[in-house]
Amino acid sequence: MLRVIITGKSGFVGQNLSNYFSSISFTTALLSLRNSEWKNSLFGDVIIHLAGKAHDLKKTNNASEYFEINTSLTQKLFDAFLQSEIKDFIYFSSVKAVADNVSDILYEDVKPDPKTPYGQSKLKAEEYILSKEIPESKRVFIIRPCMIHGPGNKGNLNLLFNVVKKGIPYPLASFQNERSFLGIDNLNFLIKQIIENKKIPSGAYNFSDDEFLSTNEVVGIISSVLNKKDKSIAVPKKIINAIAKIGDVARLPLNSENIQKLTENYRVSNLKIKKAIGIEKLPNTAQQGLEKTIKSFTNK
């Protein structure tokens, strides 16, 4: 039976992968990197390295912590993998390791330019992994997921969900944007394919759903699931920008940073991983994934 070692198993992605693997008869083992004994537990077929310091949206964390956890720990684990009998190493990086803003579509060959300590620490880990010579008997994957969501994890959807649930009109309908999302079911599927299909070569791969969605479409999906009327209104952009400046000073929810997050483009291509697997479409559409996530919010 195939044995998968997971770091960060207690997190959202780790829990979902662990449950999914159990359903397909993979054996999973939790590897804690919090003590020095972990090197004695490196036996299995695959390491999935999820453990790390998450992106701090409130900007309260010390920058050095990101490099200690996201970079240094990854380097130590990767070195141990190279010395072990384990065949596959799957490192969960992030699209933020290469780009904070995406004007066109993000492909794997983009020149990295992260602006935050989180993204920079992830990139440093990537660079270290790519600098090492990989034995022919091993494979190494750098996974760059976009915004992951699923039942039990609201993520950045929380703000929009509460706006619609409370019947507050969404005021930014005048902004047209396109964003990529990644439903947890599609993530599970892609990881299973990588593990089972030995023809998939080592390398960096973006993970995202097939379709791009606008924030307006996401609001529509939430409204539909909640069986509420979509109350989106297209307040002129000039007025919104003026309100944002007030929000910056008064520290209101409708400030420049939140408006940018809700209205910016962030399109991520998943063509490379689909080509490697040999498929044209993922099992679930972006809309199906979001509907499943939103329905889980309403069942609580």
SERO-4910 file (N, C-alpha, C, O; in steps of 0.05 Angstrom, whole numbers):
BEGIN
 pado doro    nc1    nc2    nc3   cac1   cac2   cac3    cc1    cc2    cc3    oc1    oc2    oc3
  Met    A     17    -24      0      0      0      0     18     25      0     37     26     15
  Leu    A     10     44    -16     27     68    -19     25     86      6      3     91     17
  Arg    A     48     94     16     50    110     41     58    139     34     78    144     22
  Val    A     40    157     43     45    186     38     50    200     64     34    198     83
  Ile    A     73    214     66     79    229     89     71    258     85     77    270     64
  Ile    A     56    270    104     45    297    101     55    314    124     51    307    147
  Thr    A     68    337    117     74    357    138     51    377    136     40    383    115
  Gly    A     44    388    159     21    407    159     -5    393    156    -24    404    144
  Lys    A     -7    368    166    -31    352    163    -55    364    177    -78    358    170
  Ser    A    -50    380    198    -72    392    213    -85    415    199   -107    424    208
  Gly    A    -73    426    178    -85    448    164   -107    440    145   -113    416    142
  Phe    A   -120    459    133   -143    453    116   -136    434     93   -150    414     89
  Val    A   -115    440     78   -108    423     55    -98    396     65   -105    375     54
  Gly    A    -83    396     87    -73    371     98    -95    352    107    -94    328    102
  Gln    A   -115    363    120   -137    347    130   -153    335    106   -160    312    106
  Asn    A   -157    352     86   -172    343     63   -157    321     47   -169    301     39
  Leu    A   -131    326     43   -115    306     29   -115    279     44   -117    258     33
  Ser    A   -111    281     70   -110    257     87   -136    242     85   -136    217     82
  Asn    A   -159    256     87   -185    242     85   -189    230     58   -199    208     55
  Tyr    A   -181    245     37   -184    235     10   -166    211      5   -175    191     -7
  Phe    A   -142    211     14   -124    188     11   -135    164     25   -132    141     15
  Ser    A   -147    168     48   -159    145     62   -181    132     46   -185    108     47
  Ser    A   -196    148     31   -218    138     14   -208    122    -10   -223    107    -22
  Ile    A   -183    127    -18   -172    112    -41   -150     93    -33   -133     84    -50
  Ser    A   -149     86     -7   -131     65      3   -102     73      2    -85     55      0
  Phe    A    -96     99      5    -68    107     10    -65    108     40    -83    116     55
  Thr    A    -41    101     50    -35    104     78    -22    131     82     -4    139     67
  Thr    A    -31    147    102    -20    173    107     -7    174    134    -16    161    153
  Ala    A     14    189    136     28    192    162     34    222    166     44    236    148
  Leu    A     29    231    190     35    259    198     64    262    206     74    246    221
  Leu    A     77    282    194    105    287    202    106    315    213    102    335    199
  Ser    A    111    317    239    114    343    252    143    352    251    161    336    258
  Leu    A    147    376    243    174    387    241    182    404    265    202    419    264
  Arg    A    166    402    286    170    419    309    192    409    328    201    424    346
  Asn    A    200    385    324    222    375    341    243    361    323    238    357    299
  Ser    A    265    354    334    288    344    318    285    314    311    302    303    298
  Glu    A    264    302    321    261    273    317    249    266    290    248    242    283
  Trp    A    240    285    275    226    279    250    242    264    229    232    249    213
  Lys    A    268    268    230    286    254    210    285    224    214    292    209    195
  Asn    A    277    215    237    275    186    242    250    174    231    246    150    232
  Ser    A    232    191    220    206    181    211    203    183    180    181    180    169
  Leu    A    225    187    166    224    190    137    225    163    123    246    156    111
  Phe    A    203    149    124    201    125    108    173    123     95    153    126    109
  Gly    A    173    119     69    148    119     54    153    123     25    176    118     16
  Asp    A    133    130     10    136    133    -19    136    162    -28    149    169    -48
  Val    A    121    179    -14    117    207    -22    118    225      2    107    218     23
  Ile    A    131    248     -1    128    270     19    112    292      7    118    302    -15
  Ile    A     91    301     21     77    325     13     82    346     34     73    343     57
  His    A     96    367     27    105    387     47     86    411     46     87    428     28
  Leu    A     67    411     65     48    432     68     54    452     90     45    475     90
  Ala    A     69    443    110     74    459    134     88    485    126    106    485    110
  Gly    A     78    507    138     91    533    132     76    555    146     55    551    159
  Lys    A     87    579    144     74    602    156     57    615    135     67    623    114
  Ala    A     31    618    141     12    628    121     15    658    117     26    672    134
  His    A      4    667     95      4    695     88    -11    711    109    -34    705    116
  Asp    A      2    731    120    -10    747    142    -24    772    130    -11    791    123
  Leu    A    -50    770    128    -66    791    116    -66    816    133    -69    839    123
  Lys    A    -62    813    160    -62    836    178    -35    849    181    -32    870    195
  Lys    A    -14    837    169     13    848    169     24    852    198     36    872    204
  Thr    A     19    832    215     29    834    242     53    817    248     65    818    270
  Asn    A     61    800    229     82    781    234    110    792    228    113    810    211
  Asn    A    130    782    241    157    789    237    167    775    211    163    751    208
  Ala    A    179    790    193    187    779    167    206    756    170    205    737    154
  Ser    A    223    756    190    243    735    194    230    708    199    242    687    192
  Glu    A    206    708    211    192    683    217    185    668    191    186    643    191
  Tyr    A    179    683    170    172    669    145    196    654    134    193    631    124
  Phe    A    220    666    136    244    653    125    253    630    142    263    610    132
  Glu    A    249    632    168    256    610    186    239    586    181    248    563    181
  Ile    A    213    590    177    194    568    174    191    560    144    194    536    138
  Asn    A    185    579    127    179    571     99    204    564     83    203    548     65
  Thr    A    227    577     90    251    572     75    269    551     88    274    530     77
  Ser    A    278    557    112    298    540    126    288    512    131    302    492    127
  Leu    A    263    510    141    252    483    147    249    467    121    254    443    121
  Thr    A    240    480    100    237    466     74    264    456     64    266    434     54
  Gln    A    285    473     67    312    464     59    321    439     74    331    420     62
  Lys    A    316    439    100    325    416    117    309    391    109    320    369    107
  Leu    A    283    394    105    266    371     97    274    361     70    275    336     65
  Phe    A    280    379     51    288    370     24    315    356     24    318    336     10
  Asp    A    333    366     40    359    352     42    355    324     53    368    305     43
  Ala    A    338    321     73    333    295     84    320    276     64    326    253     63
  Phe    A    302    288     47    289    272     26    309    261      6    308    238     -1
  Leu    A    328    278     -1    349    270    -20    366    247     -9    375    230    -25
  Gln    A    369    246     17    385    224     29    368    199     35    379    179     43
  Ser    A    342    201     32    324    179     39    318    161     15    328    166     -7
  Glu    A    301    141     20    292    123     -2    266    132    -14    256    119    -32
  Ile    A    255    154     -4    229    164    -14    232    174    -43    252    187    -50
  Lys    A    212    168    -59    215    173    -88    205    201    -97    217    213   -115
  Asp    A    183    211    -84    171    236    -94    170    256    -72    163    250    -49
  Phe    A    176    281    -79    175    304    -60    156    324    -73    161    334    -95
  Ile    A    134    331    -59    115    350    -69    114    374    -50    105    372    -27
  Tyr    A    124    397    -60    126    421    -43    104    440    -50    102    449    -73
  Phe    A     87    447    -31     66    467    -36     77    495    -32     81    504     -9
  Ser    A     83    508    -54     91    536    -53     66    553    -56     46    548    -43
  Ser    A     66    573    -73     43    591    -77     47    607   -103     70    612   -110
  Val    A     25    615   -115     28    634   -137     40    660   -128     52    675   -143
  Lys    A     37    666   -102     48    691    -90     78    690    -88     91    710    -82
  Ala    A     90    666    -93    119    664    -94    131    676   -119    155    682   -121
  Val    A    113    681   -139    123    692   -164    110    718   -172    122    734   -186
  Ala    A     85    723   -163     72    747   -171     50    756   -152     32    740   -145
  Asp    A     51    781   -143     30    792   -126      8    803   -143    -15    804   -135
  Asn    A     15    813   -167     -4    824   -186      0    810   -213     22    805   -221
  Val    A    -23    805   -226    -22    791   -252    -38    808   -272    -63    809   -270
  Ser    A    -25    820   -291    -39    837   -311    -50    820   -333    -72    826   -344
  Asp    A    -36    798   -341    -46    781   -362    -55    754   -350    -73    753   -335
  Ile    A    -41    732   -357    -47    706   -346    -20    695   -335      0    697   -348
  Leu    A    -21    683   -312      3    674   -299     10    645   -308     -6    627   -304
  Tyr    A     33    643   -321     43    617   -329     68    610   -312     78    628   -297
  Glu    A     77    586   -313     99    577   -296    126    590   -303    143    591   -286
  Asp    A    129    600   -327    155    610   -336    158    640   -330    177    653   -340
  Val    A    140    652   -314    142    680   -308    167    685   -291    175    668   -275
  Lys    A    179    709   -294    201    716   -278    191    724   -250    175    743   -248
  Pro    A    199    710   -229    189    715   -202    195    743   -192    217    754   -196
  Asp    A    175    755   -180    178    782   -168    160    786   -144    143    804   -145
  Pro    A    163    769   -124    145    771   -100    151    796    -84    175    804    -82
  Lys    A    131    809    -73    134    834    -58    133    831    -28    141    848    -13
  Thr    A    122    808    -18    118    805     10    137    784     22    148    768      7
  Pro    A    143    785     48    160    765     61    149    737     57    165    718     54
  Tyr    A    123    734     56    111    708     52    119    697     24    130    675     22
  Gly    A    115    713      3    122    704    -24    151    701    -27    160    682    -40
  Gln    A    167    719    -16    196    717    -18    207    692     -5    226    680    -15
  Ser    A    196    685     19    206    661     33    198    636     18    214    617     18
  Lys    A    175    636      5    167    613    -11    185    610    -36    193    588    -43
  Leu    A    192    633    -48    209    633    -72    237    622    -64    249    607    -79
  Lys    A    248    631    -41    274    622    -33    275    592    -30    294    579    -37
  Ala    A    253    581    -19    251    552    -17    251    538    -44    264    518    -49
  Glu    A    235    550    -63    235    540    -90    262    540   -103    271    520   -114
  Glu    A    276    562   -100    303    565   -112    322    544   -101    339    534   -116
  Tyr    A    320    539    -75    338    519    -63    332    492    -75    351    477    -82
  Ile    A    307    485    -76    299    459    -87    309    456   -116    320    435   -123
  Leu    A    306    476   -132    313    475   -160    344    476   -164    353    468   -186
  Ser    A    358    484   -144    387    485   -146    401    458   -142    425    455   -148
  Lys    A    386    439   -132    398    413   -125    395    393   -149    376    394   -164
  Glu    A    415    376   -151    413    355   -171    396    332   -161    400    322   -139
  Ile    A    376    325   -177    356    305   -169    364    277   -180    368    275   -205
  Pro    A    367    257   -164    373    230   -174    351    221   -194    328    229   -191
  Glu    A    359    205   -213    340    196   -234    317    180   -222    295    179   -234
  Ser    A    321    168   -199    300    151   -187    280    168   -171    260    157   -162
  Lys    A    284    194   -169    266    211   -154    252    232   -172    262    239   -193
  Arg    A    230    242   -162    215    264   -175    210    286   -154    206    280   -130
  Val    A    211    311   -163    207    334   -145    187    353   -159    191    361   -182
  Phe    A    166    360   -144    145    378   -155    142    403   -137    141    401   -113
  Ile    A    141    426   -150    135    451   -137    107    458   -146    102    464   -169
  Ile    A     89    459   -127     60    465   -133     55    494   -125     60    502   -102
  Arg    A     44    509   -144     36    536   -139      6    539   -141     -4    545   -163
  Pro    A     -8    535   -119    -37    538   -120    -46    567   -118    -32    584   -106
  Cys    A    -69    574   -130    -81    600   -125    -99    597   -101    -95    579    -85
  Met    A   -119    614    -98   -135    614    -74   -151    588    -71   -169    582    -87
  Ile    A   -144    573    -50   -157    547    -46   -182    550    -28   -181    565     -8
  His    A   -203    537    -35   -227    538    -18   -240    510    -18   -234    493    -34
  Gly    A   -259    507      1   -274    482      3   -289    482     29   -287    500     45
  Pro    A   -306    461     33   -322    459     57   -304    461     82   -284    446     84
  Gly    A   -311    479    100   -295    483    124   -275    504    123   -261    510    143
  Asn    A   -272    517    100   -251    538     97   -263    561     80   -264    559     56
  Lys    A   -271    582     93   -283    605     80   -262    622     65   -267    632     43
  Gly    A   -238    624     77   -217    639     64   -227    668     58   -240    680     74
  Asn    A   -219    678     35   -226    705     27   -255    707     18   -265    729     12
  Leu    A   -269    684     17   -297    685      9   -315    695     32   -338    701     28
  Asn    A   -303    695     56   -319    702     80   -332    729     78   -356    732     85
  Leu    A   -317    749     69   -328    776     67   -351    778     49   -372    789     56
  Leu    A   -348    766     25   -370    766      5   -394    751     16   -417    759     12
  Phe    A   -389    728     28   -411    711     39   -428    727     59   -452    726     58
  Asn    A   -415    741     77   -429    756     97   -444    779     86   -466    786     95
  Val    A   -433    792     66   -447    814     52   -473    805     40   -494    817     44
  Val    A   -472    783     26   -496    772     13   -516    761     34   -540    766     32
  Lys    A   -506    747     53   -523    735     74   -539    757     89   -562    752     96
  Lys    A   -526    779     94   -539    801    109   -556    818     92   -569    837    101
  Gly    A   -557    813     66   -574    828     48   -562    855     41   -577    873     31
  Ile    A   -536    859     45   -523    884     39   -517    885      9   -505    866     -1
  Pro    A   -524    906     -5   -518    907    -34   -488    908    -38   -473    923    -25
  Tyr    A   -478    892    -57   -450    892    -65   -446    916    -83   -457    917   -105
  Pro    A   -430    936    -75   -429    961    -89   -409    963   -112   -406    984   -125
  Leu    A   -393    941   -117   -371    944   -135   -376    931   -163   -357    923   -177
  Ala    A   -402    930   -170   -409    916   -195   -398    931   -220   -398    920   -242
  Ser    A   -390    956   -217   -379    971   -240   -351    961   -248   -341    967   -269
  Phe    A   -338    946   -229   -311    936   -235   -314    908   -248   -327    890   -237
  Gln    A   -301    904   -271   -301    879   -284   -274    866   -282   -254    878   -290
  Asn    A   -272    843   -270   -247    830   -266   -249    800   -271   -272    789   -274
  Glu    A   -227    786   -271   -227    757   -274   -206    745   -255   -183    754   -254
  Arg    A   -214    725   -239   -197    713   -219   -197    682   -222   -216    671   -232
  Ser    A   -176    670   -213   -175    641   -212   -179    632   -183   -172    645   -164
  Phe    A   -192    609   -181   -197    596   -155   -188    567   -158   -183    557   -180
  Leu    A   -186    553   -135   -180    525   -135   -196    511   -114   -192    514    -90
  Gly    A   -216    495   -124   -232    479   -106   -216    456    -95   -200    444   -109
  Ile    A   -221    448    -70   -206    427    -57   -208    400    -71   -190    385    -71
  Asp    A   -231    395    -84   -235    369    -98   -216    368   -122   -205    347   -128
  Asn    A   -213    390   -137   -195    390   -159   -166    387   -150   -150    374   -163
  Leu    A   -159    400   -127   -132    397   -116   -127    368   -109   -105    357   -116
  Asn    A   -145    355    -96   -141    327    -89   -137    309   -114   -119    292   -114
  Phe    A   -153    315   -134   -151    300   -159   -123    303   -172   -111    283   -180
  Leu    A   -113    328   -173    -88    333   -185    -65    320   -170    -46    309   -183
  Ile    A    -65    320   -144    -44    308   -128    -45    277   -132    -23    265   -135
  Lys    A    -68    266   -133    -70    237   -138    -58    230   -165    -44    210   -168
  Gln    A    -64    246   -185    -53    241   -212    -22    242   -212     -9    225   -224
  Ile    A    -11    262   -198     18    265   -197     31    241   -184     51    231   -193
  Ile    A     19    231   -162     30    209   -147     28    183   -164     48    168   -165
  Glu    A      6    178   -177      1    153   -191     14    152   -219     22    131   -228
  Asn    A     15    175   -232     25    175   -260     55    182   -260     63    205   -258
  Lys    A     71    161   -262    100    164   -260    112    177   -285    136    184   -285
  Lys    A     96    182   -305    106    195   -329    106    225   -327    118    239   -343
  Ile    A     92    236   -306     92    265   -302    119    273   -292    128    264   -271
  Pro    A    132    291   -306    160    298   -299    161    318   -276    142    333   -270
  Ser    A    184    318   -263    190    338   -242    187    366   -253    190    370   -277
  Gly    A    180    386   -236    179    413   -245    159    429   -228    148    420   -209
  Ala    A    156    455   -236    137    473   -223    111    472   -238    110    474   -263
  Tyr    A     89    471   -223     62    469   -236     43    488   -221     40    487   -196
  Asn    A     28    504   -236      6    520   -225    -18    502   -221    -23    484   -237
  Phe    A    -32    506   -199    -57    492   -194    -79    513   -193    -78    532   -177
  Ser    A   -100    510   -210   -123    527   -209   -146    512   -223   -141    493   -238
  Asp    A   -170    522   -219   -193    511   -234   -190    520   -263   -174    537   -270
  Asp    A   -207    508   -280   -205    514   -309   -214    542   -316   -202    555   -333
  Glu    A   -235    551   -303   -248    577   -312   -239    600   -294   -233    596   -270
  Phe    A   -240    624   -305   -237    648   -290   -265    658   -282   -284    655   -298
  Leu    A   -267    670   -259   -293    681   -250   -288    710   -241   -268    717   -229
  Ser    A   -308    727   -247   -307    754   -237   -318    755   -208   -333    736   -201
  Thr    A   -311    775   -193   -323    777   -166   -353    780   -168   -368    770   -151
  Asn    A   -362    794   -189   -391    796   -193   -404    769   -197   -426    764   -187
  Glu    A   -391    751   -211   -402    724   -215   -402    709   -189   -420    693   -183
  Val    A   -381    713   -173   -379    699   -147   -402    708   -129   -415    692   -115
  Val    A   -408    734   -129   -431    745   -114   -457    732   -123   -474    726   -107
  Gly    A   -459    729   -150   -483    716   -161   -486    687   -152   -508    678   -147
  Ile    A   -463    673   -151   -464    645   -143   -472    643   -113   -488    626   -106
  Ile    A   -461    660    -97   -468    661    -68   -498    667    -65   -511    654    -49
  Ser    A   -507    687    -79   -535    694    -78   -553    671    -86   -574    666    -73
  Ser    A   -545    657   -107   -561    634   -116   -563    612    -96   -584    601    -91
  Val    A   -539    605    -84   -539    584    -64   -555    592    -39   -569    575    -28
  Leu    A   -554    617    -31   -569    626     -8   -599    632    -15   -614    639      3
  Asn    A   -605    629    -40   -632    634    -50   -641    663    -44   -663    668    -35
  Lys    A   -622    681    -48   -627    710    -44   -624    725    -71   -610    716    -89
  Lys    A   -637    747    -73   -635    764    -96   -607    776    -97   -597    786    -77
  Asp    A   -595    776   -121   -569    789   -124   -573    820   -124   -585    831   -142
  Lys    A   -564    833   -103   -568    861    -99   -545    878   -108   -542    901    -99
  Ser    A   -528    868   -125   -504    882   -134   -512    909   -147   -531    910   -163
  Ile    A   -498    929   -141   -502    955   -154   -476    967   -164   -455    963   -152
  Ala    A   -478    980   -187   -454    991   -200   -450   1020   -192   -456   1038   -207
  Val    A   -439   1024   -168   -432   1051   -160   -409   1061   -177   -390   1046   -181
  Pro    A   -410   1085   -188   -388   1095   -205   -361   1092   -192   -358   1097   -168
  Lys    A   -341   1085   -208   -314   1080   -197   -303   1104   -182   -289   1101   -162
  Lys    A   -308   1128   -192   -298   1153   -180   -308   1155   -151   -293   1163   -133
  Ile    A   -333   1149   -147   -345   1151   -120   -333   1129   -102   -327   1135    -79
  Ile    A   -330   1105   -113   -318   1083    -97   -290   1090    -88   -283   1085    -65
  Asn    A   -274   1101   -107   -247   1109   -100   -246   1131    -79   -227   1131    -62
  Ala    A   -265   1149    -80   -266   1170    -59   -274   1159    -32   -262   1167    -12
  Ile    A   -292   1140    -32   -300   1127     -7   -277   1110      4   -273   1109     29
  Ala    A   -261   1098    -14   -238   1082     -5   -218   1099     10   -206   1090     29
  Lys    A   -214   1124      0   -194   1141     14   -204   1148     42   -188   1150     61
  Ile    A   -230   1152     45   -241   1156     72   -238   1131     89   -231   1133    113
  Gly    A   -243   1108     76   -240   1082     91   -211   1077    100   -207   1065    121
  Asp    A   -192   1087     84   -164   1084     92   -158   1099    118   -144   1089    136
  Val    A   -169   1123    120   -164   1140    143   -180   1130    167   -169   1129    190
  Ala    A   -205   1124    162   -223   1116    184   -222   1086    191   -236   1076    209
  Arg    A   -205   1071    175   -202   1042    179   -229   1028    176   -236   1012    193
  Leu    A   -242   1033    154   -268   1020    149   -263    996    131   -243    994    117
  Pro    A   -282    977    130   -280    954    113   -277    961     83   -262    948     68
  Leu    A   -290    982     75   -289    990     47   -265   1010     44   -268   1034     42
  Asn    A   -241    998     43   -217   1014     40   -202   1006     14   -211    987      0
  Ser    A   -180   1020      8   -167   1015    -18   -157    986    -21   -159    974    -42
  Glu    A   -146    975      1   -135    948      0   -157    927     -6   -153    910    -23
  Asn    A   -179    929      9   -201    909      4   -213    913    -23   -221    893    -36
  Ile    A   -216    937    -32   -228    942    -59   -210    930    -80   -219    918   -100
  Gln    A   -183    933    -77   -165    922    -96   -167    892    -97   -167    880   -118
  Lys    A   -168    879    -73   -170    850    -72   -196    840    -86   -195    819    -99
  Leu    A   -217    855    -83   -243    846    -94   -245    851   -124   -261    838   -137
  Thr    A   -230    870   -134   -234    879   -162   -210    874   -180   -212    879   -204
  Glu    A   -187    864   -170   -164    861   -187   -166    835   -203   -181    816   -196
  Asn    A   -151    834   -225   -149    809   -240   -127    792   -228   -106    802   -219
  Tyr    A   -132    766   -227   -110    747   -220   -117    720   -233   -129    702   -221
  Arg    A   -109    719   -258   -115    695   -274    -91    676   -276    -68    685   -282
  Val    A    -95    651   -269    -74    631   -267    -79    609   -287   -101    597   -287
  Ser    A    -59    603   -303    -62    581   -323    -56    554   -310    -37    551   -295
  Asn    A    -73    534   -316    -67    506   -307    -61    488   -330    -63    463   -327
  Leu    A    -55    499   -353    -51    483   -378    -27    464   -375    -29    442   -385
  Lys    A     -6    472   -361     18    455   -359     12    428   -345     19    407   -355
  Ile    A     -2    430   -322     -8    405   -307    -28    388   -322    -26    364   -321
  Lys    A    -48    401   -335    -67    385   -350    -54    371   -374    -61    348   -380
  Lys    A    -36    384   -387    -21    372   -409     -4    348   -399     -3    328   -413
  Ala    A      8    352   -376     25    331   -365      8    306   -358     17    283   -361
  Ile    A    -16    311   -348    -34    289   -341    -46    276   -366    -51    252   -367
  Gly    A    -52    293   -386    -65    284   -410    -95    287   -410   -109    270   -420
  Ile    A   -104    310   -397   -133    315   -396   -139    343   -407   -121    360   -408
  Glu    A   -163    348   -414   -172    374   -424   -186    390   -403   -185    414   -402
  Lys    A   -200    376   -384   -215    390   -363   -211    376   -337   -207    351   -335
  Leu    A   -213    391   -315   -213    380   -288   -241    369   -282   -260    376   -295
  Pro    A   -243    352   -261   -268    340   -255   -291    360   -248   -314    355   -255
  Asn    A   -284    382   -235   -304    402   -226   -299    429   -239   -276    437   -241
  Thr    A   -320    443   -246   -317    470   -256   -313    489   -232   -318    481   -209
  Ala    A   -303    513   -238   -299    532   -216   -325    538   -202   -326    541   -178
  Gln    A   -347    539   -217   -373    545   -205   -382    522   -187   -393    527   -165
  Gln    A   -379    498   -196   -387    475   -179   -371    474   -153   -383    469   -132
  Gly    A   -346    480   -154   -329    481   -130   -339    502   -111   -341    497    -87
  Leu    A   -344    526   -121   -354    548   -104   -381    542    -92   -386    548    -69
  Glu    A   -399    530   -108   -425    524    -98   -423    504    -74   -438    506    -55
  Lys    A   -405    484    -77   -402    465    -55   -391    478    -30   -400    472     -8
  Thr    A   -372    497    -34   -361    511    -11   -382    528      3   -385    527     27
  Ile    A   -397    543    -13   -417    561     -2   -439    545     13   -449    553     34
  Lys    A   -447    523      1   -468    506     14   -459    496     41   -475    493     60
  Ser    A   -432    491     44   -422    482     70   -424    504     91   -427    497    114
  Phe    A   -422    529     83   -425    551    102   -453    552    113   -457    558    137
  Thr    A   -473    546     96   -501    548    105   -510    525    122   -531    527    135
  Asn    A   -494    504    123   -502    480    138   -492    481    167   -497    463    183
  Lys    A   -479    503    174   -469    506    202   -489    519    220   -484    522    244
***
